């Protein structure tokens, strides 16, 4: 039961990672094609997204604060990603 729950959580993290990565890529392509908003808007929009990508990648590799354990580490990751 626990491994099933953990595998579903891992699958959700992988899905979230790829969804955010696709958004990041499409936003950058749109910016490079149109230049819409300028560099300040680009930075304001994508720096938090880059941080969320970092947190999701670390969670995906089970490398986000590994000393905290499974539940506290994942909870902290969700809080960090949500705060961004």
C-alpha positions as CSV (number, residue, x, y, z in Angstrom):
1,X,0.0,0.0,0.0
2,X,2.7,2.5,0.9
3,X,4.8,1.7,-2.2
4,X,1.6,2.2,-4.3
5,X,1.1,5.6,-2.7
6,X,4.7,6.5,-3.1
7,X,4.7,5.5,-6.8
8,X,1.6,7.6,-7.4
9,X,3.2,10.6,-5.7
10,X,6.3,10.1,-7.8
11,X,4.2,9.9,-11.0
12,X,2.4,13.1,-10.0
13,X,5.8,14.9,-9.4
14,X,7.1,13.8,-12.8
15,X,3.9,15.0,-14.4
16,X,4.1,18.3,-12.6
17,X,7.7,18.7,-13.6
18,X,7.0,18.2,-17.3
19,X,3.9,20.4,-17.2
20,X,6.0,23.3,-15.7
21,X,8.9,22.6,-18.1
22,X,6.5,22.8,-21.1
23,X,5.1,26.1,-19.8
24,X,8.6,27.4,-19.3
25,X,9.6,26.4,-22.8
26,X,6.5,27.8,-24.5
27,X,6.8,31.1,-22.6
28,X,10.4,31.5,-23.6
29,X,9.7,30.7,-27.2
30,X,6.8,33.2,-27.2
31,X,9.1,35.8,-25.7
32,X,11.9,35.2,-28.2
33,X,9.5,35.4,-31.1
34,X,7.6,38.5,-29.9
35,X,9.7,40.3,-27.3
36,X,6.5,40.9,-25.5
37,X,6.8,42.5,-22.0
38,X,10.5,43.1,-22.1
39,X,13.3,41.6,-20.1
40,X,12.0,42.7,-16.7
41,X,8.7,40.9,-17.2
42,X,10.6,37.8,-18.4
43,X,12.7,37.8,-15.3
44,X,9.8,38.4,-13.0
45,X,7.7,35.6,-14.6
46,X,10.4,33.0,-15.1
47,X,12.7,33.1,-12.1
48,X,10.1,31.7,-9.8
49,X,9.2,29.1,-12.4
50,X,12.9,28.1,-12.7
51,X,12.9,27.7,-8.9
52,X,9.8,25.5,-9.0
53,X,11.5,23.4,-11.7
54,X,14.6,23.0,-9.5
55,X,12.4,21.9,-6.5
56,X,10.4,19.4,-8.7
57,X,13.6,18.0,-10.2
58,X,15.1,17.4,-6.7
59,X,11.8,15.8,-5.5
60,X,11.8,13.6,-8.6
61,X,15.3,12.4,-7.9
62,X,14.5,11.9,-4.2
63,X,17.3,14.4,-3.4
64,X,15.4,17.3,-1.8
65,X,16.6,17.3,1.9
66,X,17.0,13.5,2.1
67,X,17.9,13.6,5.8
68,X,14.4,14.8,6.7
69,X,12.7,11.6,5.5
70,X,9.9,11.0,3.0
71,X,7.0,13.0,4.4
72,X,8.7,16.0,5.8
73,X,11.0,16.4,2.8
74,X,8.1,16.2,0.4
75,X,6.0,18.6,2.5
76,X,8.9,21.1,2.5
77,X,9.2,20.7,-1.2
78,X,5.5,21.4,-1.8
79,X,5.7,24.5,0.5
80,X,8.8,25.8,-1.3
81,X,7.3,25.3,-4.7
82,X,4.0,26.8,-3.6
83,X,5.6,29.9,-2.1
84,X,7.4,30.6,-5.4
